């Protein structure tokens, strides 16, 4: 086993050991005053955008006088309990997805959804679920990474499509490239049919935003692909997003989540809040492209962005 693999295995074992997090009956862990630890560990979920956000957080906190270290734990079943226990102090999350995940953890997989297209409602539900676990959810900014649907630019021009409503009104039959779970997910094929009247004839199980899925639409085998709003590679496949004009998708705005006892101070909130004033969905897409297509390091991309925005020196 390589040194890198051994370190990763040791990290996962350590996190697994704390996977239960603080007991909800231990009110001291939940109601402790906001902490302000000098050294903060920033967590990443291991995909490009999460790595970028973790780097942005770490560098902003470094500018504010904190020592920081980063850790990557790709499995939410491991990193969320580590966030509760204080092995991870700060992590980027997505409001609706995290609300639903905590809701299922607290109330079971069949609990009514806590996330919704309504950001205010989603944040209220998320904070109600996070607070008893010793977590503080900081305010969201403008950047959102939610499900999105793309067609080829030529197909959009030919049928005069700009929105999903346009596609529904066209009466066109649509074969959708997506994950196989799209068949049942209310925000995928069933929602497209119910809310927009889109005639989904089949789901081609090629994954969410994968290269084969985009190639299937590019070639005309499929007519639409499920991807995300921060997908930076659509243009290279000749694809364009159709606007979700009826707001079918949940409010997956980027939110920092912190361990209250270690990183719940106003100083942390102020440092991370600076990103809310500048970071947009397009900014995230552009940075993703620099890492995925141009092979730049997330740390370098994050630093350039923060310097360009005047947030660090």
C-alpha positions as CSV (number, residue, x, y, z in Angstrom):
1,X,0.0,0.0,0.0
2,X,1.4,3.4,-0.9
3,X,1.9,6.1,1.7
4,X,-1.0,8.1,0.2
5,X,-3.3,5.1,0.3
6,X,-2.3,4.3,3.8
7,X,-3.0,7.8,4.9
8,X,-6.4,7.8,3.2
9,X,-7.3,4.5,4.9
10,X,-6.2,5.8,8.3
11,X,-8.3,8.9,7.8
12,X,-11.4,6.9,6.8
13,X,-10.9,4.6,9.8
14,X,-10.6,7.6,12.1
15,X,-13.7,9.2,10.7
16,X,-15.6,6.0,10.8
17,X,-14.8,5.7,14.5
18,X,-16.6,9.0,15.1
19,X,-19.4,8.3,12.7
20,X,-22.1,8.4,15.4
21,X,-21.4,12.1,16.1
22,X,-22.4,13.7,19.4
23,X,-25.4,12.3,21.1
24,X,-28.5,14.4,20.7
25,X,-29.1,13.8,24.4
26,X,-25.8,15.5,25.2
27,X,-27.2,19.0,25.3
28,X,-23.8,20.5,26.2
29,X,-22.5,19.6,22.8
30,X,-25.5,21.2,21.2
31,X,-26.0,24.3,23.2
32,X,-22.3,25.2,23.8
33,X,-21.4,28.8,23.0
34,X,-20.0,29.4,19.5
35,X,-16.4,28.5,19.4
36,X,-13.5,30.2,17.7
37,X,-10.7,27.6,17.4
38,X,-7.4,29.0,16.0
39,X,-6.8,26.0,13.7
40,X,-9.7,24.9,11.5
41,X,-10.1,21.8,9.3
42,X,-12.0,22.4,6.1
43,X,-13.7,19.4,4.6
44,X,-14.2,18.6,0.9
45,X,-16.4,15.9,-0.7
46,X,-13.8,15.1,-3.2
47,X,-15.3,16.3,-6.5
48,X,-14.0,19.4,-8.4
49,X,-16.5,22.0,-7.2
50,X,-16.3,20.8,-3.5
51,X,-12.5,21.0,-3.7
52,X,-12.7,24.5,-5.1
53,X,-15.1,25.7,-2.4
54,X,-13.0,24.2,0.3
55,X,-10.0,26.0,-1.0
56,X,-11.9,29.3,-1.2
57,X,-13.0,28.8,2.4
58,X,-9.5,27.9,3.6
59,X,-7.9,30.9,1.9
60,X,-10.5,33.3,3.2
61,X,-10.1,32.0,6.7
62,X,-6.3,32.1,6.3
63,X,-6.6,35.8,5.4
64,X,-8.7,36.3,8.6
65,X,-5.9,34.9,10.7
66,X,-6.8,31.2,11.1
67,X,-4.5,28.3,10.5
68,X,-6.2,25.8,8.2
69,X,-5.9,22.3,6.9
70,X,-7.9,20.5,4.4
71,X,-9.3,16.9,4.4
72,X,-11.2,15.1,1.6
73,X,-13.9,12.6,2.6
74,X,-16.0,11.7,-0.4
75,X,-18.7,9.9,1.5
76,X,-21.3,12.1,3.2
77,X,-22.1,9.2,5.6
78,X,-18.6,9.8,7.0
79,X,-17.9,13.5,6.6
80,X,-21.2,14.7,8.1
81,X,-20.7,12.9,11.4
82,X,-17.1,14.1,11.4
83,X,-18.4,17.6,11.1
84,X,-20.7,17.0,14.0
85,X,-17.9,15.7,16.2
86,X,-15.4,18.5,15.3
87,X,-12.9,16.5,13.3
88,X,-14.1,18.7,10.4
89,X,-14.9,22.3,11.4
90,X,-16.1,23.8,8.1
91,X,-17.5,22.2,4.9
92,X,-19.3,23.5,1.8
93,X,-22.8,22.1,1.3
94,X,-25.9,22.5,-0.9
95,X,-29.0,23.7,1.0
96,X,-31.8,21.5,-0.3
97,X,-29.7,18.3,-0.7
98,X,-28.2,18.7,2.8
99,X,-31.6,19.4,4.3
100,X,-33.1,16.3,2.8
101,X,-30.1,14.2,3.9
102,X,-30.3,15.4,7.5
103,X,-34.1,14.9,7.4
104,X,-33.7,11.3,6.3
105,X,-31.1,10.7,9.0
106,X,-33.4,12.1,11.7
107,X,-36.8,10.9,10.5
108,X,-36.2,8.0,8.1
109,X,-36.0,7.7,4.3
110,X,-39.7,8.1,3.8
111,X,-40.0,11.4,5.7
112,X,-41.5,14.3,3.7
113,X,-38.8,16.4,1.9
114,X,-37.2,19.2,3.8
115,X,-35.7,20.8,0.7
116,X,-37.8,22.6,-1.8
117,X,-37.5,25.2,-4.7
118,X,-38.2,27.9,-2.0
119,X,-34.9,29.0,-0.6
120,X,-36.3,30.6,2.6
121,X,-38.3,27.5,3.4
122,X,-35.4,25.2,2.7
123,X,-33.0,27.2,4.9
124,X,-35.5,27.3,7.7
125,X,-35.9,23.5,7.6
126,X,-32.2,23.0,7.2
127,X,-31.3,25.0,10.2
128,X,-33.9,23.3,12.3
129,X,-32.4,20.0,11.4
130,X,-28.7,21.1,11.8
131,X,-28.9,23.0,15.1
132,X,-29.6,20.0,17.3
133,X,-26.6,18.3,15.9
134,X,-24.3,21.2,16.9
135,X,-24.0,22.5,13.4
136,X,-24.5,26.1,12.2
137,X,-25.6,26.8,8.6
138,X,-24.3,30.2,7.4
139,X,-26.2,32.3,4.9
140,X,-26.3,31.3,1.3
141,X,-24.9,33.5,-1.5
142,X,-26.0,33.7,-5.1
143,X,-24.2,30.6,-6.4
144,X,-26.5,27.5,-6.9
145,X,-25.6,24.1,-8.2
146,X,-28.8,22.3,-9.0
147,X,-30.1,19.9,-11.6
148,X,-30.4,21.3,-15.1
149,X,-31.4,20.1,-18.5
150,X,-29.5,20.8,-21.8
151,X,-30.2,20.2,-25.4
152,X,-28.1,20.7,-28.5
153,X,-27.9,24.3,-29.6
154,X,-29.0,23.3,-33.1
155,X,-32.1,21.5,-31.7
156,X,-32.9,24.6,-29.6
157,X,-32.7,26.9,-32.6
158,X,-34.7,24.6,-34.9
159,X,-37.6,24.3,-32.4
160,X,-37.3,27.8,-30.9
161,X,-36.5,26.5,-27.4
162,X,-35.3,28.6,-24.5
163,X,-37.2,27.2,-21.5
164,X,-38.5,23.8,-20.4
165,X,-42.0,25.2,-20.9
166,X,-41.1,25.8,-24.6
167,X,-40.1,22.1,-24.9
168,X,-43.3,21.0,-23.2
169,X,-45.4,23.2,-25.5
170,X,-43.6,21.9,-28.6
171,X,-45.0,18.4,-28.2
172,X,-41.7,16.9,-29.2
173,X,-40.9,13.4,-28.0
174,X,-37.8,13.4,-25.8
175,X,-35.3,10.7,-25.0
176,X,-33.5,11.8,-21.9
177,X,-29.9,10.9,-21.0
178,X,-29.6,10.8,-17.2
179,X,-29.0,8.4,-14.3
180,X,-31.3,5.4,-14.1
181,X,-32.8,6.9,-10.9
182,X,-34.3,9.7,-13.1
183,X,-37.2,7.3,-13.9
184,X,-38.6,7.8,-10.4
185,X,-37.1,11.0,-9.0
186,X,-39.8,13.7,-8.7
187,X,-37.5,16.4,-10.0
188,X,-36.5,14.4,-13.0
189,X,-38.6,12.5,-15.6
190,X,-41.9,12.5,-13.5
191,X,-41.5,16.2,-12.7
192,X,-40.7,17.1,-16.3
193,X,-43.9,15.4,-17.4
194,X,-46.1,16.7,-14.6
195,X,-44.9,20.3,-14.4
196,X,-43.9,21.0,-18.0
197,X,-45.9,18.4,-20.0
198,X,-42.7,17.1,-21.7
199,X,-43.2,13.8,-23.5
200,X,-40.3,11.8,-22.0
201,X,-40.3,8.6,-24.1
202,X,-37.3,6.9,-22.4
203,X,-34.5,7.5,-19.9
204,X,-31.1,6.6,-21.4
205,X,-29.1,5.5,-18.3
206,X,-25.8,7.2,-19.1
207,X,-25.4,9.1,-15.8
208,X,-25.7,12.8,-14.7
209,X,-23.7,15.1,-16.9
210,X,-21.3,12.4,-18.1
211,X,-19.3,12.6,-21.3
212,X,-21.3,9.7,-22.8
213,X,-24.6,11.3,-21.9
214,X,-23.6,14.6,-23.5
215,X,-22.3,12.8,-26.6
216,X,-25.6,11.0,-26.9
217,X,-27.4,14.4,-27.2
218,X,-24.7,15.8,-29.4
219,X,-25.1,13.0,-31.9
220,X,-28.9,13.1,-31.8
221,X,-29.4,9.7,-30.2
222,X,-31.0,11.5,-27.2
223,X,-32.7,14.9,-27.2
224,X,-31.9,16.1,-23.7
225,X,-29.3,15.5,-20.9
226,X,-29.6,15.9,-17.2
227,X,-26.6,17.9,-15.9
228,X,-26.1,20.7,-13.4
229,X,-26.1,24.5,-13.5
230,X,-22.3,24.7,-13.0
231,X,-21.4,22.3,-15.8
232,X,-18.6,24.2,-17.7
233,X,-18.3,21.7,-20.6
234,X,-21.6,22.1,-22.3
235,X,-20.3,24.5,-24.9
236,X,-17.6,22.0,-26.0
237,X,-20.4,19.5,-26.9
238,X,-22.6,22.2,-28.6
239,X,-25.2,22.0,-25.8
240,X,-27.2,24.8,-24.1
241,X,-29.3,24.8,-20.9
242,X,-33.1,25.2,-21.1
243,X,-34.3,27.5,-18.3
244,X,-36.2,25.9,-15.4
245,X,-38.9,28.6,-15.7
246,X,-41.4,26.9,-13.4
247,X,-38.7,26.3,-10.7
248,X,-39.0,22.5,-10.6
249,X,-35.6,22.1,-9.1
250,X,-34.8,22.4,-5.4
251,X,-32.9,25.4,-4.0
252,X,-29.4,23.9,-3.9
253,X,-27.6,27.1,-3.1
254,X,-24.1,26.8,-1.8
255,X,-23.9,27.2,2.0
256,X,-21.0,26.9,4.5
257,X,-21.8,24.5,7.4
258,X,-19.7,24.8,10.5
259,X,-19.2,23.0,13.8
260,X,-20.7,25.5,16.2
261,X,-18.5,24.6,19.2
262,X,-15.3,25.1,17.1
263,X,-16.1,27.5,14.3
264,X,-19.4,29.2,15.2
265,X,-17.9,32.6,15.9
266,X,-18.9,35.8,14.1
267,X,-15.3,36.1,12.9
268,X,-15.7,32.9,10.9
269,X,-19.1,33.9,9.6
270,X,-17.7,37.3,8.5
271,X,-14.7,35.8,6.7
272,X,-16.8,33.2,4.8
273,X,-19.6,35.7,4.2
274,X,-17.3,37.8,1.9
275,X,-17.7,35.1,-0.7
276,X,-21.5,35.7,-0.8
277,X,-21.0,39.2,-2.2
278,X,-19.2,38.0,-5.3
279,X,-19.5,34.3,-6.1
280,X,-22.1,33.5,-8.8
281,X,-23.2,30.3,-10.5
282,X,-21.2,31.3,-13.6
283,X,-18.1,31.9,-11.5
284,X,-18.3,28.3,-10.2
285,X,-18.8,27.0,-13.7
286,X,-15.8,28.9,-14.9
287,X,-13.6,27.7,-12.1
288,X,-14.7,24.1,-12.6
289,X,-13.7,24.4,-16.2
290,X,-10.2,25.7,-15.3
291,X,-9.7,22.6,-13.1
292,X,-11.4,20.0,-15.3
293,X,-10.4,21.2,-18.8
294,X,-7.3,23.3,-18.2
295,X,-5.9,21.0,-15.5
296,X,-5.1,23.9,-13.1
297,X,-4.9,23.0,-9.4
298,X,-8.0,24.0,-7.3
299,X,-5.8,25.9,-4.8
300,X,-4.4,28.0,-7.6
301,X,-7.7,28.7,-9.2
302,X,-9.2,29.7,-5.9
303,X,-6.3,32.0,-5.1
304,X,-6.5,33.7,-8.5
305,X,-10.3,34.2,-8.1
306,X,-10.0,35.7,-4.6
307,X,-7.2,38.0,-5.6
308,X,-9.1,39.2,-8.6
309,X,-12.1,40.0,-6.4
310,X,-9.9,41.8,-3.9
311,X,-10.7,39.4,-1.0
312,X,-7.1,38.3,-0.3
313,X,-3.7,39.7,-0.9
